[in-house]
Amino acid sequence: MRKLFLKFNFRKILIFVLWISGTIAIFAGVSFAITRVNQNYVYFFIIFLYLINLIFVIIMINSKSYSDSKFSWILFILILPIFGHIFYLIFGLKSKSNRFQYLESIDKYEVNSYLDKATLNVKKTSDYEFHKLENFFKTKMLSCDFEFLDTGNKFFENLFKELKKAKKSISIITFIIKPGVFADKFIEILKEKAQQGIKVQWLIDDYGSILYKRKKINDLRKVGVEIYFINKIYWPVIWKKTFIRNHSKFIIIDSKMVFNGGSNISDEYAGFSKRFGNLIDLNYKISGPYVNNYILNFAKLWKFSSNTDIDIKESLFKDDSEKKYKNLALFCSENPFSPESKSEIYWTKLMQMAKYNIKIATPYFSVTKTLFNQIVLTLKSGIDVEIYIPGLPDKKIPYEVSLNELFKLKEYGLKIYIYSDHFVHTKMGLIDHKYAWSGSNNWDIRSMHMQFETMEIFSGLDTKFIENLFEQYKSKSRLLDSQEYLKKTNPIKTFVLNWIKPLI
């Protein structure tokens, strides 16, 4: 195994060295051609550059990349030739993983393969339109209950309490973990549970954990915690897969409950941040047969990252009771290797189902042309659409892109609510006070095409909580003022934001 790792690492370093050498050679050649040789060679270089651009344009047009990004990349290589070519080869091509696509095709990772009553306990419903969502992908609506945790303190308090009560297993997928009180407490609990003989498995996003001391993570391995990194980065090699990240963050406890939502393992998500103060986010605990979606998703990602199997049948939640669950939910998982986005398809269909109003909360807004056009069509149909975004952004450029995109929709009647003086990290939505969604998915291109994500689409009594939370957000928000926004923008800024939107 170590030999394979060293061989793989050496190959990537070699590619990086060759890339640097090639770049230097190209620029040295260009400089020499322009300053030292006769004019005919300069003409030859211009013709050569034109042909290279033509080849790259053909490659881009025929690639499986997100379509809106193609124009931005074409413009980029025309403005910055050579640099643009190199950047496109590293970052622009759609990443592939035949191995993950193979895992996606295996029936044992699909909930439809486990149709016994104890595993599914499906709640009956007469909502034909909602059930039609099952037809898009190989999935099934399952019964569940939600316990929503709308502050960071509630989330960590509940999470730590349930982790301490674990008796059999803990399965974890995280994005960001940062040094601090809550991360250390999290590590401490995992260590205690592993020492008690509880099976603890943890998948960590390599980039998201870069600030946390690896020694503390490695110490967990010494007490029996199984840890693997998702999409490991081999510095200094930077290529297209470096920016493919796991953005999902969920924790399964004893195969009977799962925590999901927007919060990472960091003090700032508990409200301990000088910059953000009381950060606004939404997390929740799910119980019931629906948890099996997460068990299967974790097993698939575990196989992908570790190349080892989990005994799925032993891990599945089984409910022999006659309990009446309050909701029916559909699981939506994204992966960066798929040619299509599940969340994009589900959101498009949900908007088509709307008859009265739509409410969306997201920290970022940079959607595909399909979703953008669907929002326009929805607004033109007379349906009220509200989108809630932070008043205190965490990243300036994505925030400017979000405002630019939202302002285009304002002329069609979109209501843009800005949550006063807070960073809102919540990802949720509500259709006609009847259908809701929440999870790790942002309304941006990265979440739809470049990251691992998880989201619930549900109908039932717990949609009332989402409805009340939107009312709470509205009371603390202000509508975007057109004149105020126009004073801060100009045609050049708008052009640049439109150009870079598909690239960030």
VOLUM-522408 format. One record per residue (C-alpha): chain; x, y, z; residue number from 1. Coordinates in steps of 0.02 Angstrom, whole numbers, plus 50000, padded with zeros to 5 digits. Layout:
N
{A {X Y Z} NUM}
...
END
This chain:
504
{A {50000 50000 50000} 1}
{A {50141 50120 50046} 2}
{A {50230 50082 49881} 3}
{A {50071 50120 49784} 4}
{A {50050 50283 49879} 5}
{A {50230 50337 49845} 6}
{A {50213 50290 49663} 7}
{A {50050 50388 49646} 8}
{A {50122 50538 49739} 9}
{A {50281 50536 49633} 10}
{A {50178 50534 49473} 11}
{A {50080 50688 49526} 12}
{A {50238 50782 49577} 13}
{A {50317 50736 49410} 14}
{A {50164 50805 49318} 15}
{A {50175 50965 49420} 16}
{A {50361 50986 49380} 17}
{A {50329 50955 49195} 18}
{A {50187 51082 49198} 19}
{A {50298 51216 49277} 20}
{A {50439 51175 49155} 21}
{A {50321 51182 49007} 22}
{A {50251 51350 49060} 23}
{A {50425 51424 49080} 24}
{A {50478 51353 48911} 25}
{A {50325 51425 48823} 26}
{A {50349 51599 48894} 27}
{A {50535 51593 48859} 28}
{A {50496 51544 48680} 29}
{A {50369 51683 48660} 30}
{A {50489 51813 48729} 31}
{A {50628 51752 48614} 32}
{A {50513 51752 48461} 33}
{A {50455 51929 48492} 34}
{A {50623 52008 48533} 35}
{A {50755 51906 48443} 36}
{A {50693 51828 48282} 37}
{A {50627 51899 48122} 38}
{A {50448 51951 48092} 39}
{A {50401 51791 48000} 40}
{A {50422 51690 48159} 41}
{A {50310 51810 48254} 42}
{A {50176 51785 48121} 43}
{A {50201 51597 48136} 44}
{A {50176 51607 48324} 45}
{A {50015 51708 48304} 46}
{A {49947 51579 48182} 47}
{A {49999 51439 48301} 48}
{A {49911 51528 48445} 49}
{A {49754 51548 48340} 50}
{A {49752 51362 48300} 51}
{A {49778 51317 48485} 52}
{A {49633 51431 48532} 53}
{A {49525 51349 48398} 54}
{A {49567 51175 48464} 55}
{A {49526 51227 48643} 56}
{A {49361 51305 48591} 57}
{A {49312 51143 48504} 58}
{A {49361 51044 48660} 59}
{A {49259 51161 48771} 60}
{A {49104 51156 48662} 61}
{A {49106 50966 48659} 62}
{A {49150 50944 48843} 63}
{A {49027 50887 48975} 64}
{A {49064 51037 49085} 65}
{A {48923 51145 49151} 66}
{A {48866 51237 48994} 67}
{A {48862 51414 49064} 68}
{A {49046 51403 49109} 69}
{A {49101 51370 48930} 70}
{A {49082 51550 48870} 71}
{A {49178 51614 49022} 72}
{A {49322 51495 48987} 73}
{A {49326 51540 48802} 74}
{A {49336 51724 48847} 75}
{A {49472 51686 48974} 76}
{A {49587 51599 48849} 77}
{A {49560 51737 48721} 78}
{A {49606 51872 48847} 79}
{A {49750 51774 48925} 80}
{A {49815 51648 48797} 81}
{A {49935 51514 48859} 82}
{A {49892 51556 49040} 83}
{A {49710 51526 48998} 84}
{A {49750 51360 48912} 85}
{A {49848 51298 49062} 86}
{A {49716 51354 49187} 87}
{A {49579 51271 49086} 88}
{A {49672 51105 49079} 89}
{A {49697 51112 49268} 90}
{A {49531 51182 49328} 91}
{A {49408 51188 49184} 92}
{A {49384 51010 49127} 93}
{A {49243 50911 49207} 94}
{A {49319 50788 49330} 95}
{A {49285 50605 49303} 96}
{A {49286 50457 49420} 97}
{A {49243 50294 49337} 98}
{A {49259 50212 49506} 99}
{A {49129 50324 49588} 100}
{A {49012 50309 49439} 101}
{A {49027 50121 49455} 102}
{A {48980 50132 49640} 103}
{A {48831 50240 49592} 104}
{A {48769 50100 49478} 105}
{A {48776 49963 49612} 106}
{A {48604 49917 49679} 107}
{A {48663 49882 49855} 108}
{A {48688 50069 49883} 109}
{A {48508 50107 49829} 110}
{A {48368 50113 49957} 111}
{A {48252 50028 49832} 112}
{A {48352 49868 49858} 113}
{A {48288 49855 50037} 114}
{A {48100 49850 50020} 115}
{A {48048 49752 50175} 116}
{A {47921 49838 50286} 117}
{A {48035 49850 50437} 118}
{A {48168 49945 50339} 119}
{A {48054 50065 50249} 120}
{A {47894 50092 50349} 121}
{A {47829 50207 50212} 122}
{A {47696 50333 50259} 123}
{A {47549 50331 50140} 124}
{A {47502 50493 50052} 125}
{A {47382 50542 49915} 126}
{A {47495 50684 49853} 127}
{A {47524 50623 49676} 128}
{A {47626 50776 49624} 129}
{A {47749 50753 49767} 130}
{A {47768 50567 49731} 131}
{A {47815 50606 49551} 132}
{A {47984 50667 49618} 133}
{A {48028 50483 49648} 134}
{A {48031 50454 49460} 135}
{A {48184 50561 49423} 136}
{A {48314 50452 49510} 137}
{A {48324 50281 49592} 138}
{A {48254 50329 49760} 139}
{A {48101 50314 49870} 140}
{A {48011 50428 49991} 141}
{A {48028 50368 50170} 142}
{A {47947 50415 50335} 143}
{A {48039 50519 50465} 144}
{A {48031 50647 50605} 145}
{A {48136 50806 50617} 146}
{A {48200 50899 50768} 147}
{A {48261 51067 50705} 148}
{A {48405 51156 50791} 149}
{A {48407 51338 50737} 150}
{A {48555 51400 50839} 151}
{A {48734 51338 50849} 152}
{A {48722 51309 51037} 153}
{A {48569 51198 51015} 154}
{A {48656 51100 50879} 155}
{A {48817 51064 50973} 156}
{A {48727 51032 51138} 157}
{A {48612 50903 51056} 158}
{A {48751 50826 50952} 159}
{A {48870 50803 51098} 160}
{A {48730 50732 51207} 161}
{A {48683 50601 51077} 162}
{A {48865 50558 51038} 163}
{A {48895 50522 51223} 164}
{A {48743 50405 51224} 165}
{A {48803 50304 51072} 166}
{A {48806 50118 51106} 167}
{A {48855 50035 50940} 168}
{A {48920 50149 50804} 169}
{A {48958 50326 50749} 170}
{A {48981 50368 50564} 171}
{A {49040 50544 50521} 172}
{A {49069 50649 50365} 173}
{A {49136 50826 50391} 174}
{A {49188 50972 50284} 175}
{A {49275 51103 50393} 176}
{A {49350 51072 50563} 177}
{A {49445 51217 50642} 178}
{A {49546 51231 50803} 179}
{A {49439 51283 50950} 180}
{A {49338 51231 51101} 181}
{A {49202 51139 51005} 182}
{A {49321 51045 50890} 183}
{A {49424 50987 51040} 184}
{A {49267 50932 51131} 185}
{A {49210 50837 50976} 186}
{A {49379 50747 50965} 187}
{A {49376 50709 51150} 188}
{A {49204 50626 51140} 189}
{A {49255 50521 50990} 190}
{A {49410 50464 51084} 191}
{A {49306 50414 51235} 192}
{A {49181 50317 51131} 193}
{A {49317 50224 51035} 194}
{A {49399 50175 51200} 195}
{A {49230 50106 51256} 196}
{A {49229 49991 51104} 197}
{A {49106 50091 50999} 198}
{A {49140 50079 50812} 199}
{A {49187 50254 50751} 200}
{A {49215 50291 50567} 201}
{A {49258 50466 50505} 202}
{A {49274 50534 50327} 203}
{A {49359 50704 50326} 204}
{A {49373 50828 50184} 205}
{A {49560 50855 50163} 206}
{A {49550 51039 50119} 207}
{A {49421 51077 50253} 208}
{A {49532 51007 50390} 209}
{A {49692 51094 50336} 210}
{A {49692 51211 50487} 211}
{A {49668 51074 50616} 212}
{A {49819 50987 50689} 213}
{A {49843 50817 50606} 214}
{A {49922 50753 50765} 215}
{A {49754 50764 50855} 216}
{A {49670 50670 50713} 217}
{A {49808 50540 50709} 218}
{A {49792 50516 50898} 219}
{A {49614 50458 50866} 220}
{A {49679 50323 50750} 221}
{A {49785 50257 50893} 222}
{A {49630 50222 50997} 223}
{A {49538 50135 50856} 224}
{A {49445 50272 50761} 225}
{A {49445 50231 50574} 226}
{A {49486 50390 50476} 227}
{A {49503 50423 50290} 228}
{A {49518 50585 50194} 229}
{A {49401 50624 50050} 230}
{A {49492 50679 49892} 231}
{A {49662 50695 49974} 232}
{A {49770 50841 49915} 233}
{A {49952 50806 49873} 234}
{A {50038 50974 49891} 235}
{A {50112 51061 49794} 236}
{A {50017 50978 49652} 237}
{A {49863 51080 49608} 238}
{A {49745 51016 49474} 239}
{A {49560 51005 49434} 240}
{A {49518 50877 49570} 241}
{A {49599 50986 49703} 242}
{A {49446 51098 49702} 243}
{A {49320 50956 49708} 244}
{A {49266 50951 49889} 245}
{A {49150 50862 50008} 246}
{A {49031 50996 50071} 247}
{A {48911 50876 50157} 248}
{A {48920 50860 50345} 249}
{A {48817 50727 50432} 250}
{A {48835 50612 50581} 251}
{A {48744 50445 50601} 252}
{A {48726 50377 50777} 253}
{A {48684 50193 50811} 254}
{A {48600 50182 50638} 255}
{A {48443 50262 50711} 256}
{A {48470 50449 50699} 257}
{A {48568 50570 50592} 258}
{A {48621 50751 50615} 259}
{A {48629 50857 50457} 260}
{A {48629 51041 50409} 261}
{A {48746 51183 50373} 262}
{A {48861 51193 50523} 263}
{A {49042 51139 50523} 264}
{A {49145 51086 50675} 265}
{A {49204 51259 50724} 266}
{A {49176 51386 50864} 267}
{A {49107 51516 50742} 268}
{A {48956 51405 50705} 269}
{A {48914 51408 50890} 270}
{A {48915 51599 50890} 271}
{A {49092 51621 50954} 272}
{A {49165 51731 50818} 273}
{A {49226 51911 50826} 274}
{A {49191 51931 50641} 275}
{A {49017 51853 50628} 276}
{A {48952 51859 50806} 277}
{A {48792 51758 50812} 278}
{A {48805 51662 50648} 279}
{A {48633 51609 50583} 280}
{A {48619 51427 50528} 281}
{A {48500 51280 50527} 282}
{A {48537 51101 50580} 283}
{A {48423 50959 50626} 284}
{A {48409 50781 50691} 285}
{A {48317 50651 50587} 286}
{A {48244 50488 50653} 287}
{A {48148 50349 50569} 288}
{A {48169 50237 50416} 289}
{A {48230 50386 50313} 290}
{A {48397 50371 50405} 291}
{A {48436 50222 50292} 292}
{A {48471 50344 50150} 293}
{A {48617 50413 50250} 294}
{A {48679 50240 50300} 295}
{A {48687 50190 50116} 296}
{A {48765 50354 50063} 297}
{A {48899 50340 50197} 298}
{A {48936 50159 50146} 299}
{A {48961 50213 49966} 300}
{A {49076 50359 50011} 301}
{A {49171 50247 50132} 302}
{A {49202 50121 49993} 303}
{A {49255 50263 49877} 304}
{A {49378 50337 50002} 305}
{A {49445 50183 50091} 306}
{A {49412 50042 49966} 307}
{A {49337 49940 50108} 308}
{A {49158 49881 50129} 309}
{A {49031 49912 50266} 310}
{A {48909 49773 50311} 311}
{A {48755 49865 50250} 312}
{A {48621 49741 50303} 313}
{A {48687 49741 50481} 314}
{A {48695 49932 50482} 315}
{A {48520 49971 50417} 316}
{A {48388 50045 50531} 317}
{A {48240 49928 50556} 318}
{A {48076 49984 50631} 319}
{A {47956 49846 50679} 320}
{A {47843 49966 50773} 321}
{A {47682 50041 50710} 322}
{A {47744 50217 50745} 323}
{A {47663 50355 50643} 324}
{A {47797 50472 50579} 325}
{A {47754 50654 50542} 326}
{A {47839 50675 50374} 327}
{A {47878 50595 50207} 328}
{A {48049 50639 50138} 329}
{A {48153 50615 49981} 330}
{A {48343 50604 49990} 331}
{A {48449 50709 49871} 332}
{A {48636 50678 49863} 333}
{A {48754 50767 49744} 334}
{A {48923 50710 49682} 335}
{A {49048 50808 49576} 336}
{A {49067 50670 49446} 337}
{A {48888 50663 49386} 338}
{A {48844 50745 49218} 339}
{A {48681 50811 49294} 340}
{A {48632 50894 49456} 341}
{A {48497 50812 49560} 342}
{A {48462 50968 49663} 343}
{A {48444 51072 49505} 344}
{A {48315 50949 49437} 345}
{A {48220 50936 49601} 346}
{A {48217 51125 49630} 347}
{A {48157 51153 49452} 348}
{A {48015 51028 49474} 349}
{A {47967 51097 49645} 350}
{A {47953 51273 49572} 351}
{A {47843 51203 49434} 352}
{A {47730 51129 49569} 353}
{A {47710 51298 49658} 354}
{A {47540 51382 49651} 355}
{A {47556 51526 49775} 356}
{A {47729 51564 49848} 357}
{A {47910 51509 49860} 358}
{A {48035 51554 49997} 359}
{A {48222 51518 49987} 360}
{A {48364 51551 50110} 361}
{A {48543 51532 50048} 362}
{A {48712 51612 50088} 363}
{A {48759 51614 49903} 364}
{A {48658 51632 49744} 365}
{A {48738 51589 49578} 366}
{A {48623 51470 49486} 367}
{A {48622 51381 49319} 368}
{A {48531 51454 49169} 369}
{A {48397 51320 49189} 370}
{A {48356 51374 49368} 371}
{A {48369 51558 49326} 372}
{A {48244 51540 49183} 373}
{A {48129 51437 49293} 374}
{A {48127 51575 49424} 375}
{A {48084 51702 49288} 376}
{A {47943 51591 49224} 377}
{A {47879 51566 49401} 378}
{A {47877 51753 49434} 379}
{A {47791 51788 49268} 380}
{A {47659 51662 49319} 381}
{A {47611 51774 49465} 382}
{A {47689 51668 49601} 383}
{A {47769 51762 49745} 384}
{A {47955 51721 49765} 385}
{A {48063 51777 49913} 386}
{A {48249 51746 49931} 387}
{A {48342 51778 50095} 388}
{A {48530 51813 50095} 389}
{A {48656 51874 50225} 390}
{A {48679 52057 50268} 391}
{A {48856 52015 50324} 392}
{A {48945 51910 50192} 393}
{A {49090 51791 50226} 394}
{A {49165 51805 50049} 395}
{A {49156 51970 49955} 396}
{A {49166 51910 49773} 397}
{A {49035 51770 49787} 398}
{A {48924 51894 49879} 399}
{A {48941 52023 49740} 400}
{A {48902 51887 49612} 401}
{A {48748 51839 49714} 402}
{A {48683 52019 49721} 403}
{A {48715 52040 49535} 404}
{A {48616 51883 49493} 405}
{A {48474 51923 49612} 406}
{A {48458 52102 49548} 407}
{A {48428 52036 49372} 408}
{A {48277 51942 49441} 409}
{A {48211 52092 49536} 410}
{A {48139 52169 49378} 411}
{A {48026 52016 49363} 412}
{A {47959 52039 49538} 413}
{A {48081 51942 49648} 414}
{A {48083 51999 49830} 415}
{A {48261 52001 49897} 416}
{A {48273 52003 50087} 417}
{A {48439 52046 50168} 418}
{A {48457 51982 50347} 419}
{A {48519 52133 50445} 420}
{A {48701 52130 50502} 421}
{A {48718 51942 50511} 422}
{A {48795 51803 50408} 423}
{A {48655 51682 50364} 424}
{A {48724 51510 50325} 425}
{A {48552 51426 50320} 426}
{A {48503 51322 50168} 427}
{A {48315 51295 50163} 428}
{A {48161 51322 50057} 429}
{A {47972 51315 50064} 430}
{A {47841 51292 49927} 431}
{A {47660 51343 49961} 432}
{A {47687 51307 50148} 433}
{A {47673 51125 50096} 434}
{A {47842 51062 50033} 435}
{A {48010 51104 50111} 436}
{A {48194 51066 50092} 437}
{A {48352 51087 50195} 438}
{A {48528 51018 50197} 439}
{A {48705 51066 50147} 440}
{A {48663 51125 49970} 441}
{A {48686 51309 49926} 442}
{A {48598 51388 49778} 443}
{A {48760 51399 49679} 444}
{A {48847 51308 49538} 445}
{A {48979 51233 49653} 446}
{A {48849 51141 49757} 447}
{A {48761 51079 49601} 448}
{A {48912 51022 49500} 449}
{A {49075 51019 49601} 450}
{A {49041 50954 49777} 451}
{A {48970 50810 49877} 452}
{A {48807 50870 49957} 453}
{A {48656 50801 50049} 454}
{A {48480 50874 50061} 455}
{A {48305 50826 50119} 456}
{A {48147 50868 50021} 457}
{A {47997 50836 50132} 458}
{A {47813 50860 50162} 459}
{A {47721 50842 50327} 460}
{A {47692 50924 50495} 461}
{A {47873 50981 50517} 462}
{A {47859 51101 50369} 463}
{A {47773 51216 50495} 464}
{A {47941 51245 50581} 465}
{A {48018 51302 50415} 466}
{A {47868 51417 50386} 467}
{A {47890 51497 50559} 468}
{A {48077 51514 50535} 469}
{A {48051 51610 50373} 470}
{A {47933 51728 50465} 471}
{A {48067 51753 50596} 472}
{A {48195 51791 50460} 473}
{A {48078 51915 50376} 474}
{A {48056 52012 50539} 475}
{A {48245 52036 50547} 476}
{A {48273 52075 50363} 477}
{A {48253 52221 50244} 478}
{A {48209 52222 50060} 479}
{A {48350 52261 49940} 480}
{A {48334 52441 49882} 481}
{A {48361 52461 49694} 482}
{A {48431 52638 49703} 483}
{A {48552 52589 49842} 484}
{A {48617 52442 49740} 485}
{A {48633 52541 49577} 486}
{A {48744 52669 49665} 487}
{A {48869 52529 49704} 488}
{A {48880 52453 49530} 489}
{A {48927 52500 49353} 490}
{A {48929 52417 49180} 491}
{A {49110 52359 49194} 492}
{A {49082 52281 49365} 493}
{A {48924 52196 49302} 494}
{A {49017 52125 49151} 495}
{A {49157 52055 49260} 496}
{A {49033 51978 49384} 497}
{A {48936 51896 49241} 498}
{A {49099 51830 49169} 499}
{A {49172 51755 49328} 500}
{A {49006 51685 49393} 501}
{A {49029 51511 49316} 502}
{A {49213 51505 49366} 503}
{A {49199 51529 49555} 504}
END
